[in-house]
Amino acid sequence: MKQFLTSMLGSLVALIIFATGGLLLAAGLVGAIVALSAKRAPVFENNSYLVFDLGINLTDAPPRVDLGDLTGGAPTTLQVRAVTAGLAAAAHDPRIRGVLLVGSLAPANYGTGFAALREVRAALAEVRAAGKPVKAYLDYATTRDYYLASVASSVMLNPYGLVFMPGLSAQPVFYAGAFEKYGVGVQVTRVGKYKSYVEPFIRKDMSPESREQTQVLLDDLWGNLLADIGRSRGIAPAALQATVDAEGLVRPEVARKAHWVDRVGYRDELIAELKRETGVHAAKQPFRQVALADYLKTVVPAASEHKARVAIVYAEGDIVDGEGEPGEVGSLAFARELRRLRQDPTVKAIVLRVNSPGGSASAAEDIQHEIRLARAAKPVVVSMGSYAASGGYWISTYGERIFAEPTTITGSIGVFGLQFDVQKLANDFGITFDSVTTGKFAGAITVARPKTPEEMAVFQRMVDWIYGQFIAKVADSRKLTLAFVQEHAQGRVWSGVAAHRLGLVDEIGGLDAAVAFAAKRAGLGAGDYGLAEYPRTKDLREAIAEMLGRVAPSGLHVRATGLLGEIERQFDRMSAELKAYNDPRGVYARLPLDLAVR
């Protein structure tokens, strides 16, 4: 019944909005859905295993809407802080015997990055340190899966499974050839020899500078992964690398002999073992267990009612002007929230959690301005997630203290502008343009023709000025010389370790460390404050009310699967990237295009 209600929710909302009459009945149906969606604390027995199904996307920010029990099935997204808090509770919960990891991670957008996984690994290590077993069962394990599972006290691999951990790669897509073929013109203004975001639009391969910085970055990230795995498994990083280079696809017996896994066996063998451990003897009964998502409902506190609070503000996604859509960091919305927190006397400190590759330069400045004002009133600490680069670094740089993980991708202090024209493409179809202007540069903002050298000089001056502002802000906030920042900026991306060495960040650590530091700076003891998160999760009643106010008629869209689905997702992603280009000046501070580490 709950699955049926879930699938019909979109249709129901449309009916509520557009049907005439029957409003009382519609209100009753909405009320029924809200009642079904209420959270129900799970009931589970003592001596249970906490089952962590990895088939999720781990995000920094909490979910936008709390559906409660409406969906019936397992969630597709979990928040990193909720997971780590739940695991910390499980470490000392007498009802929990141990933790079982199953499944394979499902990264999406900027979620499930290596920095986030490192925080979850630390929480799993805390469970082990409390004397409780952490077991992992792997079928097909990617690098992310194995990185997380390697912290377990026992790792079991399916006899026909494998560990696919060949190393990291970044494979940007280049459009210049297609633009040339179809007559799309591109003109670029940029500062920073490593600012490679524009290269896919004007080149057919990576520049030497882009290749150099990407190689150094991936080497740093990979080295940290091998070091973490090696410490957990008792294997030298060199030995791990030797297996990677020899195998590519690490088969079960190879993985066992190399000590990557402890055992090779089928799932039912592990289930039988777990049944014995949890005291279950009936053949048809499952072992005693509770799903992590359900367990979180019982142990992760709701919004704090303390008189003193530390606020965590999540800046996750592309930085854009305006309010922004879900998954974006809208300058107006975030500036307004920071202003409210600055003026709230119950908020004693602010932690800005950044997981963003940047975006609009003017939007980043609007947010940074509010951060500077907030810092003058109370401690403001920055915690960098998997990405805090370019515009993401712009909004971070004035943090009183900046925390990053070793695998955080940061830096990329550079600026670029992109100017497109479709003159040749249009002409090929018999379409032409003409214009009448009242000034020398009146027609500069157009896609009807290439920009003149004088017009490009105007755009370049704007890019140069914003880059100068970026450099000056970093030098001022980080107490570095202008010459030093200019030398190490240049649009270059760095790992968290390298950024710490350069002074771009202050400390290696996760969100919990940043919160503890902020509380201490505010003079708060461990039990003297609560946490509040922004943007906060809305319950289903609020979400439906919001949809009633803004949803427009639209057809239901069914997502394709397989190869067709992958092509559709690629087009959706490219479309979303183009929509994010909404800076009124056409100037951006953003991580290199498609620097997706796989």
Summary of the structure (lengths in Angstrom):
residues: 598
radius of gyration: 25.8
end to end distance: 38.8
largest distance: 87.2
contacts: 2010
relative contact order: 0.14
helix: 44%
strand: 20%
